[in-house]
């Protein structure tokens, strides 16, 4: 309660600030999307548009008072676009008066510029992110999707990785990442420290953490659905740049006017040629408590690469197609020599995720649209620990994890344009997952191996009904049959939205989900001690289908440039699986099935004024787990139980200069306390009975955009970011490592946060 009181006191200055509504506007050659943001604040309206419509358009208004109607009329004459007001507050932007693309239902935007420009929250509970117009965020100089999501309430990354975040208490493997319909399993470059996806590719992202549409299955906690641009470009656009970790380039190329265009990108590390201070800071954190950080004289090849290519084809007004390819890979080849001997050790690590996607959109008529997709995702993880004597190999420990994930789906969407739209779809997927741990000396010895294949058939329907006098609701039902498991599961979804008045809205959601693929800690510890988990499929026995039930309710209050968003939720997860080592379980190393109960509250407050943007969020979570044969069958704190977390940021934009300062504070993660005994560490106090120290850090970032020349469209951008500005040494993990043998005692492993880490960026656009 003391923390809540402190939070309220921190919020009072923001709550007390009020800004008188103004109708006098002036723009001097500003981007159209920036002008629209100002108009939204002044007139308390919300625009709905495609990014492609606004690209390259500038706005100049002389200062004078205007009504909303006069403002829109002047915008039309300048931008050559059309603006239609719906429900007195929502404005649709289109390229013609016929409002092309009528088959797409308009989503009500509740909060524009949620934590920054380019992030919005809709009435269906989803967040939409637009990297091409994303405003500056603390600690980031590029519009990274996964890092941006971590600033939203209820999303925490206690290990400071880009993709290893918890959403409302769920584990990281309960988050589904999709690129153009392709499931992505790669955790991220540099062992998850940065996103596996190029942040500079033009895309549209939907983030779902509750009340998800029935088309989304497979994971319990969240969905990050990324769709790269499907626009047919008639102009060549290119950009390239570098930062302290990598170089990249993005190209948009017209092939056939109004018919066929290509979008491509490539990004690569350059640490093999130049190790910057930024890279070394990340490497210090990554290789902490491994022999690599201890060996200063080594031969180390550590690199990453990703690329994607997409072809968009517009056959006619009714048919459009795309072909998308994405590849993400990491390589590590490390050699060390034992002093005063002829023994050498070689760590080889390769992680690669390649995906292929096909899509076809067919418009039957003004009300009916069909979307068909097919995908294939190939994930391969390989690790070898090779020991040699006098350059002759004497042993080889191997770890393999492969996923072949493919599927096809089709969906019909019927939209009446008035108050109802209906979706009906079918999905088929095939997942083939295998892992193996093999030790080779004189003979090959398989330590652990498994391969499972599961085919799923899913049929789903979703009904959206809107009534401004009553309420809006969305009801969905998803039925899935898991063939090899001979299991049928039904997943109802419900979302209710009520706009009490122009300022106050309430929202309630409920859903049931099931998950058959998850990550487990490996049973054998490698000498490298990195990436110590593998993907595994449910088998209906010791690895049952995981089930999750999730309900939430809250309200949103908006007035002018002020927003307040409060949401309370409860989640119950059944059949989750944990690996217990012998020193925690008297019955020996085994997999244990159990459940998890999560209760939480997310609060977000934002205020914009005179170019300044300020926000603060607070999350409370209580998460407890209970497993058979663990902790005497008593419940204990889950690893995701970070009871209190506060994030706050302040950003400012003037002209082409932006800066942001952000602070994070959170209570420590729970861990299992050990005591020193006669024969080493002893575990007698139960699981997760202690808590790490409080975590906090301050981040800064700034960018400046400029014209390279007045004769052409060549532009430039520079940026600087500093993470952990005051170099706080945060303890983020306290775990134990061992092989459960008398000759290999258990040891304590502590990991700390990244130190002060500056990063620079330079980009050019043409």
TORFIGU-44376 format. One line per 2 residues: number of its first residue (from 1); for each residue z, x negated, y of C-alpha. Coordinates in steps of 0.5 Angstrom, whole numbers. Layout:
NUM) Z X Y  ...
//
This chain:
1) 0 0 0  1 -6 5
3) -6 -8 4  -8 -1 5
5) -4 -1 12  -7 -8 14
7) -14 -5 12  -13 1 17
9) -11 -4 22  -17 -8 22
11) -21 -2 22  -18 1 28
13) -22 -3 33  -28 -1 30
15) -26 7 29  -24 7 36
17) -30 4 39  -35 10 42
19) -42 9 45  -45 14 50
21) -51 17 47  -57 14 51
23) -64 17 52  -67 11 56
25) -71 7 52  -75 0 53
27) -79 -4 49  -82 -11 50
29) -87 -12 45  -82 -11 39
31) -84 -10 32  -85 -3 30
33) -80 -3 25  -75 -5 30
35) -77 0 35  -76 5 30
37) -69 3 28  -67 3 36
39) -70 10 36  -66 12 30
41) -59 10 33  -61 13 40
43) -63 20 37  -59 20 31
45) -65 21 27  -68 18 20
47) -75 16 19  -78 16 12
49) -84 11 11  -88 6 7
51) -87 -2 9  -95 -2 9
53) -96 3 15  -91 -2 20
55) -94 -9 18  -97 -12 24
57) -95 -7 29  -92 -8 36
59) -89 -3 41  -88 -3 48
61) -85 2 52  -83 2 60
63) -76 4 61  -75 11 63
65) -72 17 60  -75 21 54
67) -74 27 49  -75 25 42
69) -81 29 42  -84 25 48
71) -82 19 44  -86 21 38
73) -92 22 42  -92 16 45
75) -91 12 39  -97 16 36
77) -101 13 41  -99 6 41
79) -98 6 33  -104 10 31
81) -99 13 26  -97 21 25
83) -90 23 26  -87 29 23
85) -80 32 24  -77 36 18
87) -70 39 18  -69 37 25
89) -67 30 24  -72 27 18
91) -78 24 21  -84 23 16
93) -89 17 18  -96 18 15
95) -103 15 17  -106 22 17
97) -104 29 19  -105 31 12
99) -99 26 10  -102 23 4
101) -98 22 -2  -95 29 -2
103) -94 28 -9  -88 24 -7
105) -82 28 -5  -78 26 1
107) -71 23 0  -66 24 5
109) -63 18 8  -56 18 10
111) -55 11 12  -60 7 15
113) -58 -1 16  -53 0 11
115) -50 -7 11  -56 -10 15
117) -63 -7 17  -67 -6 11
119) -62 -3 6  -61 4 6
121) -57 9 2  -60 16 0
123) -57 23 -1  -59 22 -9
125) -53 16 -9  -58 11 -9
127) -59 5 -5  -66 2 -3
129) -67 -5 -1  -74 -7 3
131) -74 -15 3  -80 -15 8
133) -75 -12 13  -68 -14 11
135) -64 -17 17  -60 -23 16
137) -54 -23 12  -48 -28 12
139) -49 -34 8  -57 -32 6
141) -63 -35 10  -68 -31 5
143) -68 -24 3  -65 -25 -4
145) -64 -18 -8  -59 -20 -12
147) -55 -23 -7  -56 -18 -2
149) -53 -13 -7  -47 -16 -8
151) -45 -14 -1  -45 -7 -3
153) -38 -4 -4  -36 -4 -11
155) -40 -10 -13  -37 -17 -14
157) -39 -24 -17  -32 -27 -19
159) -36 -33 -21  -40 -34 -15
161) -47 -33 -19  -53 -29 -17
163) -54 -25 -23  -47 -25 -26
165) -44 -19 -22  -39 -13 -24
167) -41 -6 -22  -35 -2 -21
169) -32 -6 -27  -37 -6 -32
171) -39 -13 -35  -45 -17 -32
173) -49 -15 -38  -49 -8 -37
175) -53 -9 -31  -61 -7 -32
177) -66 -11 -28  -73 -9 -28
179) -79 -12 -25  -85 -7 -25
181) -83 -4 -31  -81 -10 -35
183) -74 -12 -37  -72 -18 -35
185) -66 -22 -39  -66 -29 -35
187) -60 -30 -32  -62 -34 -26
189) -64 -41 -24  -59 -46 -24
191) -55 -43 -29  -55 -36 -25
193) -53 -40 -18  -60 -37 -15
195) -64 -31 -17  -69 -31 -22
197) -74 -27 -17  -78 -30 -11
199) -74 -27 -5  -80 -27 -1
201) -85 -23 -5  -86 -16 -2
203) -83 -11 -6  -79 -4 -6
205) -72 -4 -9  -68 1 -12
207) -61 0 -14  -57 5 -18
209) -49 5 -19  -48 12 -20
211) -51 19 -22  -58 16 -24
213) -64 19 -26  -65 21 -33
215) -71 16 -33  -66 10 -33
217) -63 9 -40  -61 2 -44
219) -55 0 -39  -48 3 -37
221) -47 0 -30  -53 0 -26
223) -60 -1 -25  -64 -6 -20
225) -71 -3 -21  -76 -8 -17
227) -83 -6 -15  -87 -11 -12
229) -92 -8 -7  -98 -3 -10
231) -102 -3 -3  -109 -5 -3
233) -110 -11 2  -116 -12 6
235) -113 -18 10  -111 -25 7
237) -104 -26 8  -100 -32 6
239) -94 -36 7  -90 -42 5
241) -84 -45 6  -78 -49 3
243) -71 -50 3  -65 -54 0
245) -67 -52 -7  -74 -51 -8
247) -81 -50 -5  -85 -43 -5
249) -92 -40 -3  -94 -33 -3
251) -101 -30 -3  -104 -23 -2
253) -112 -23 -3  -117 -18 -2
255) -122 -18 -7  -126 -11 -6
257) -125 -8 0  -120 -1 -1
259) -121 -2 -8  -118 -9 -11
261) -113 -14 -9  -108 -19 -11
263) -101 -21 -10  -99 -28 -13
265) -93 -32 -11  -90 -39 -14
267) -83 -42 -13  -81 -49 -16
269) -75 -54 -15  -76 -61 -13
271) -69 -64 -15  -73 -69 -20
273) -76 -72 -14  -71 -71 -8
275) -63 -69 -9  -61 -65 -3
277) -54 -64 -1  -55 -57 -2
279) -57 -58 -10  -51 -63 -11
281) -46 -58 -9  -49 -53 -13
283) -50 -58 -19  -42 -60 -18
285) -40 -53 -19  -45 -52 -25
287) -43 -58 -29  -36 -58 -28
289) -32 -60 -34  -38 -62 -38
291) -40 -69 -39  -46 -69 -34
293) -41 -69 -28  -37 -75 -31
295) -43 -79 -33  -45 -82 -26
297) -51 -87 -30  -55 -82 -33
299) -62 -80 -34  -62 -72 -32
301) -68 -68 -32  -66 -61 -29
303) -72 -56 -26  -74 -49 -25
305) -80 -45 -24  -82 -38 -23
307) -89 -35 -21  -92 -28 -21
309) -99 -25 -21  -100 -17 -19
311) -107 -14 -19  -108 -7 -16
313) -114 -3 -17  -115 4 -13
315) -121 7 -17  -121 13 -13
317) -116 18 -9  -113 20 -16
319) -113 14 -20  -109 7 -19
321) -108 2 -23  -104 -5 -23
323) -103 -11 -28  -97 -15 -27
325) -95 -22 -30  -88 -25 -29
327) -85 -32 -31  -78 -35 -30
329) -76 -41 -33  -71 -47 -33
331) -71 -54 -36  -65 -59 -37
333) -66 -66 -41  -60 -70 -41
335) -59 -77 -44  -52 -81 -44
337) -50 -87 -47  -44 -88 -50
339) -41 -95 -47  -40 -101 -52
341) -44 -98 -57  -51 -96 -60
343) -49 -88 -60  -53 -84 -55
345) -53 -76 -54  -59 -72 -51
347) -58 -65 -49  -64 -61 -49
349) -64 -54 -46  -70 -49 -45
351) -69 -42 -42  -76 -38 -41
353) -77 -30 -40  -84 -28 -39
355) -86 -21 -38  -93 -17 -38
357) -93 -10 -35  -99 -5 -34
359) -99 2 -30  -103 8 -28
361) -102 13 -23  -106 19 -24
363) -105 25 -19  -107 32 -22
365) -107 36 -16  -103 36 -9
367) -96 38 -13  -97 34 -20
369) -97 27 -21  -97 23 -28
371) -94 15 -28  -96 11 -35
373) -93 4 -36  -93 -1 -41
375) -89 -7 -42  -87 -13 -46
377) -82 -18 -44  -81 -25 -48
379) -74 -28 -47  -73 -35 -51
381) -67 -39 -50  -66 -46 -54
383) -61 -51 -54  -61 -58 -58
385) -55 -63 -58  -58 -69 -61
387) -54 -75 -63  -57 -82 -65
389) -55 -89 -67  -59 -94 -65
391) -65 -89 -63  -65 -86 -70
393) -63 -79 -70  -56 -77 -74
395) -55 -70 -72  -58 -64 -69
397) -54 -58 -66  -59 -52 -65
399) -58 -46 -61  -63 -40 -61
401) -63 -34 -58  -70 -29 -57
403) -71 -22 -55  -78 -19 -56
405) -78 -13 -52  -84 -8 -51
407) -85 -1 -49  -89 5 -47
409) -87 11 -42  -91 17 -39
411) -88 21 -34  -90 28 -30
413) -87 30 -23  -88 37 -21
415) -87 37 -13  -87 44 -10
417) -86 41 -3  -80 46 -1
419) -74 46 -5  -75 44 -12
421) -79 38 -16  -78 37 -24
423) -79 31 -28  -81 30 -35
425) -82 24 -39  -82 20 -46
427) -81 13 -47  -81 9 -53
429) -78 2 -54  -78 -4 -59
431) -73 -9 -59  -73 -15 -63
433) -67 -19 -62  -65 -26 -66
435) -60 -31 -65  -58 -37 -69
437) -53 -43 -69  -56 -49 -74
439) -52 -56 -75  -57 -61 -78
441) -54 -68 -81  -57 -70 -88
443) -58 -63 -89  -59 -57 -85
445) -53 -52 -85  -53 -45 -81
447) -47 -44 -78  -49 -37 -76
449) -55 -33 -75  -57 -25 -74
451) -64 -21 -73  -64 -14 -71
453) -70 -9 -69  -69 -3 -66
455) -74 3 -64  -72 8 -59
457) -75 14 -57  -73 18 -51
459) -75 25 -48  -72 26 -41
461) -72 32 -36  -70 32 -29
463) -69 38 -24  -68 37 -16
465) -66 43 -12  -65 43 -5
467) -62 48 -1  -60 46 6
469) -56 53 7  -52 52 0
471) -53 45 -3  -58 40 -6
473) -57 38 -14  -60 34 -19
475) -59 35 -26  -62 31 -32
477) -62 31 -39  -64 25 -43
479) -64 25 -51  -65 18 -55
481) -66 17 -62  -65 10 -65
483) -69 10 -71  -66 4 -75
485) -59 6 -73  -61 13 -75
487) -57 15 -69  -58 21 -64
489) -55 21 -57  -55 26 -51
491) -54 24 -44  -53 29 -39
493) -53 27 -31  -51 31 -25
495) -51 30 -18  -49 35 -13
497) -50 33 -5  -47 38 1
499) -49 37 8  -43 41 11
501) -46 39 18  -51 34 21
503) -45 29 21  -41 30 15
505) -44 30 8  -40 30 1
507) -43 28 -6  -41 29 -13
509) -44 25 -19  -43 25 -27
511) -47 22 -32  -46 19 -40
513) -50 13 -42  -51 9 -48
515) -53 1 -49  -55 -2 -55
517) -56 -9 -53  -50 -14 -50
519) -48 -21 -49  -43 -24 -53
521) -39 -31 -53  -42 -36 -58
523) -37 -37 -64  -39 -45 -64
525) -38 -49 -57  -43 -53 -55
527) -42 -60 -52  -45 -58 -46
529) -41 -52 -45  -46 -48 -41
531) -49 -41 -42  -44 -40 -48
533) -47 -33 -49  -52 -30 -53
535) -56 -23 -53  -54 -19 -59
537) -57 -12 -62  -52 -6 -64
539) -52 -5 -72  -48 1 -73
541) -43 -3 -76  -39 -8 -73
543) -43 -8 -67  -43 0 -65
545) -47 3 -60  -43 3 -53
547) -42 9 -50  -40 10 -42
549) -38 16 -38  -38 16 -31
551) -35 21 -26  -35 20 -18
553) -34 24 -12  -34 22 -4
555) -36 23 3  -40 20 8
557) -39 21 16  -44 19 21
559) -45 19 28  -50 16 33
561) -49 8 30  -42 9 26
563) -42 11 19  -36 12 14
565) -37 12 7  -32 13 2
567) -33 14 -6  -28 15 -12
569) -30 14 -19  -27 14 -26
571) -31 10 -32  -29 10 -39
573) -33 6 -44  -32 6 -52
575) -34 1 -57  -34 -5 -53
577) -34 -11 -57  -30 -17 -56
579) -30 -24 -59  -23 -27 -60
581) -21 -34 -62  -16 -35 -67
583) -11 -38 -62  -11 -31 -59
585) -11 -27 -66  -7 -28 -72
587) -12 -25 -76  -17 -31 -74
589) -24 -31 -71  -27 -24 -71
591) -30 -19 -67  -26 -13 -64
593) -28 -6 -62  -25 -3 -57
595) -25 1 -50  -24 0 -43
597) -22 5 -37  -23 4 -30
599) -21 7 -24  -23 5 -17
601) -24 7 -10  -30 4 -5
603) -30 5 2  -35 2 7
605) -35 3 15  -40 0 20
607) -42 0 27  -48 -2 31
609) -48 -3 39  -52 -7 44
611) -55 -11 38  -49 -12 35
613) -48 -10 27  -41 -10 24
615) -38 -7 18  -32 -8 13
617) -32 -6 6  -26 -5 1
619) -26 -4 -6  -20 -2 -10
621) -20 -3 -18  -16 -2 -24
623) -19 -3 -31  -15 -4 -37
625) -18 -5 -44  -15 -4 -51
627) -18 -7 -58  -16 -6 -65
629) -12 -12 -67  -11 -15 -61
631) -5 -16 -56  -1 -12 -62
633) -6 -6 -60  -3 -5 -53
635) -8 -5 -47  -9 -11 -42
637) -12 -12 -36  -20 -13 -36
639) -23 -19 -34  -27 -15 -29
641) -20 -13 -26  -20 -15 -19
643) -15 -10 -16  -17 -11 -8
645) -23 -14 -5  -25 -14 2
647) -32 -16 6  -33 -16 13
649) -39 -19 17  -41 -19 24
651) -49 -20 26  -52 -21 32
653) -60 -20 34  -63 -22 41
655) -71 -23 41  -73 -27 35
657) -66 -30 34  -61 -27 29
659) -54 -30 27  -49 -27 22
661) -42 -29 20  -38 -26 14
663) -31 -27 11  -30 -25 3
665) -22 -24 1  -20 -22 -6
667) -14 -22 -11  -15 -27 -17
669) -18 -25 -24  -13 -24 -29
671) -12 -30 -35  -8 -31 -41
673) -2 -35 -40  -1 -41 -45
675) 5 -45 -46  6 -52 -48
677) 9 -52 -55  10 -58 -60
679) 3 -57 -63  -1 -56 -57
681) -2 -50 -53  2 -43 -55
683) 0 -36 -53  6 -32 -54
685) 6 -27 -47  0 -23 -49
687) -7 -23 -46  -9 -23 -39
689) -2 -23 -36  -3 -28 -31
691) -7 -27 -24  -11 -33 -21
693) -9 -35 -14  -13 -30 -8
695) -20 -32 -7  -23 -32 0
697) -29 -36 4  -33 -35 10
699) -40 -36 11  -45 -37 16
701) -53 -36 17  -58 -36 23
703) -65 -35 23  -70 -36 29
705) -78 -33 29  -83 -36 33
707) -91 -37 34  -94 -43 32
709) -100 -42 37  -102 -37 42
711) -109 -37 39  -108 -35 32
713) -103 -31 28  -100 -37 25
715) -92 -36 26  -86 -40 24
717) -79 -39 22  -73 -43 21
719) -66 -42 18  -59 -45 17
721) -54 -42 13  -47 -45 11
723) -43 -42 5  -35 -43 5
725) -35 -46 12  -28 -48 12
727) -29 -51 5  -24 -47 1
729) -22 -50 -6  -22 -43 -10
731) -20 -43 -17  -25 -38 -20
733) -23 -39 -28  -18 -41 -32
735) -20 -41 -40  -19 -44 -46
737) -24 -48 -51  -23 -50 -58
739) -27 -49 -65  -20 -46 -68
741) -19 -53 -73  -13 -57 -73
743) -17 -63 -71  -20 -60 -65
745) -14 -57 -61  -15 -52 -56
747) -16 -54 -49  -15 -51 -42
749) -21 -51 -38  -21 -49 -30
751) -27 -48 -26  -27 -48 -18
753) -32 -45 -13  -37 -48 -9
755) -35 -53 -4  -38 -52 3
757) -45 -52 2  -50 -52 8
759) -58 -50 7  -64 -50 11
761) -70 -46 11  -77 -47 14
763) -83 -42 13  -90 -41 16
765) -94 -35 16  -101 -33 17
//
